[in-house]
Amino acid sequence: MKKIVSTLVITFFFFGLLKPEAQTAPVDSVKKRQEGLGYENSTWVEDWTNNLDTQSYIAALPQGVNTINVFVGQLALVNGTATINGYSLDTSGTPPGTGAFPDVAALTNFVQQCKAAGCSVKLSIGGQSGTTFGNSWSILTAENVTSFAQALVDLCRTTGADGADFDEELEDTTAASFAGEMAGKFKDLAPDLATSCCVYGGCDANGPWHTCNTAFLSAAVTSQNWCAIDRVYVMTYWDYCPISQNEGFMTAWNTWLAQQHGFTSARISAGVDPTDSTTSPNDGTLNTWISFAYQNGFSTAIWDQSGVNNYIENNWGTVVHDLYAPATSQRKNFWDWFWNVHFKA
């Protein structure tokens, strides 16, 4: 009898050791990180008329936001080598060497200073179709897309940036697919680095109005077939649409991204331009727009079309933060009250 019991114990122990290994699937670290993402109030840095590598900008830009996307520019082949550049391009009519960041050291200093102030920093590449930066997506091919992904990872590592922002606005599904593939390879090469992308506002129940957005996101997957993009910034600013229509766009994006790519609302940012007539504080709609974002759990992404100086002078990051924060505080206060009344002894 003892022999039979011993045999059973050993058998159960043996299979007990094997069972977890046989049934445990690999955990996608990207998916796990994305599921934990909460509200983000972000902004972009784009202004080639001033050196952003100055203490005044460093001191002012981080206020009110927790993420800065530094617009560094374009993809280029330099002597046949995949390169990310554009941050040192000079403004017309200014002396040579007076671009936003004259060199990598200046860009690195800006990134490090912003991080020291408590801001996450991503390097934003691409841009509007028709511009040198935006059109640079067309340089991607099946042969060089991995090299460009590695070049972007290397620039992030060199500067200490926390990740990259992909702004692919070419109405070309081939270029958009390669850009998405680059994002996927970027995430595979550096799963710890954050990723985001910009999309046009237009969206309905059938999905994005612009096929380049669909093509990019369809191709932006990791080797484990999970979405390689952590956050989507919806460009609901200066699109000549009333705020009610932009609200409809955001609702449609929320549904589509959840169904197609497993997004939560916090990973989707409502675009905000404080000087746009549809979100201007002059008629009170900035409050309406930010309240809509809060009520639906969206993040916020500020793009000041009037430039960095206007952003700093009006402290838009703090304005948006403070409009969003009271609602957050009210929700917290309600749950504190509910807990104290119903559960706390």
Secondary structure by P-SEA (a helix, b strand, c coil): caaaaaaaaaaaaaaaaaccccccccccaaaaaaaacccccbbbbbbcccccccaaaaacccccccbbbccbbbbbbccccccccccccccccccccccccccaaaaaaaaaaaaaabbbbbbbccccccccccccccccccccaaaaaaaaaaaaaaacccbbbbbcccccaaaaaaaaaaaaaaaaaccccccbbbbcccccccccccaaaaaaaaacccccccccccbbbbccccccccaaaaaaaaaaaaaaaaaccccccccccccccccccccccccaaaaaaaaaaaaabbbbbbbccccaaaaaaaaaaaaaaaaaaaaaaaaaaaaaaaaaacccc
